Amino acid sequence: MNTFLKVLLCLVLGIVAIKLPLLVLPVILVGLALLVVGILLGGGVAAVAGVGLAILTGLLVVTVVLVAALSPIWIPVLAIVGLIALIRRSGRVRA
């Protein structure tokens, strides 16, 4: 490779090294803008998920309180239903 081509190659590489950041700058700025939008959307999703978990926890607490408050009613009813099922099962004739 002769000297002229080496000098020409170094000159082209120097121009590319100087001009490339200016050409790539809009792409970098768009990428950063998309990254910021993605982070904001991710934060919004996390906030919605947190609110959803809080609502589910509240519903679970209400359900447990309701079951505990109604236990004097449903526990004897459940015992009677189980006793009836046991009596009906033992009265059947096996084939």
C-alpha positions in Angstrom: 0.0 0.0 0.0 1.6 3.2 -1.1 2.0 6.4 1.0 -0.7 8.3 -0.8 -3.4 5.7 0.1 -2.2 5.6 3.7 -2.5 9.4 4.0 -5.9 9.4 2.3 -7.1 6.7 4.6 -5.9 8.6 7.7 -7.6 11.8 6.3 -10.9 10.0 5.8 -10.7 8.4 9.2 -10.0 11.8 10.8 -13.0 13.3 9.0 -15.3 10.5 10.1 -14.0 10.7 13.6 -14.9 14.4 13.7 -18.2 14.3 11.8 -19.6 11.0 13.2 -20.6 12.3 16.6 -22.5 15.2 14.9 -24.3 12.7 12.7 -25.1 10.3 15.6 -26.2 13.0 18.0 -29.9 13.1 16.9 -30.0 9.3 17.3 -28.5 9.5 20.8 -31.0 12.2 21.8 -34.0 10.2 20.5 -32.7 7.1 22.4 -32.4 9.1 25.6 -35.9 10.5 25.2 -37.3 7.0 24.7 -35.4 5.8 27.7 -36.9 8.6 29.9 -40.4 7.8 28.5 -39.9 4.1 29.3 -38.7 4.9 32.9 -41.8 7.1 33.4 -44.1 4.5 32.1 -42.4 1.9 34.2 -43.0 4.1 37.3 -46.6 4.5 36.3 -47.1 0.7 36.0 -45.4 0.2 39.4 -47.8 2.8 41.0 -50.8 1.1 39.5 -49.6 -2.3 40.7 -49.1 -0.9 44.2 -52.6 0.5 44.3 -54.0 -2.8 43.0 -52.1 -4.7 45.7 -53.4 -2.3 48.4 -57.0 -2.8 47.2 -56.5 -6.6 47.2 -55.1 -6.5 50.7 -58.1 -4.4 51.9 -60.5 -6.9 50.3 -58.7 -9.8 52.0 -58.9 -8.0 55.4 -62.6 -7.3 54.9 -63.2 -11.0 54.0 -61.3 -12.3 57.0 -63.2 -10.0 59.3 -66.5 -11.0 57.8 -65.7 -14.7 58.1 -64.7 -14.2 61.7 -67.8 -12.2 62.5 -70.1 -14.8 60.9 -68.3 -17.8 62.4 -70.9 -18.4 65.2 -73.4 -18.9 62.3 -71.6 -20.9 59.7 -69.5 -23.2 61.9 -72.6 -25.0 63.4 -74.3 -25.1 60.0 -71.2 -26.7 58.5 -71.1 -29.2 61.3 -74.7 -30.1 60.7 -74.2 -30.4 57.0 -71.2 -32.7 57.5 -73.1 -34.9 60.0 -76.0 -35.3 57.5 -73.5 -36.1 54.7 -71.9 -38.7 57.0 -75.2 -40.3 57.9 -76.4 -40.4 54.3 -73.1 -42.0 53.1 -73.2 -44.8 55.8 -76.8 -45.7 55.0 -76.2 -46.6 51.4 -75.9 -50.2 50.3 -72.9 -51.2 48.3 -73.5 -53.1 45.1 
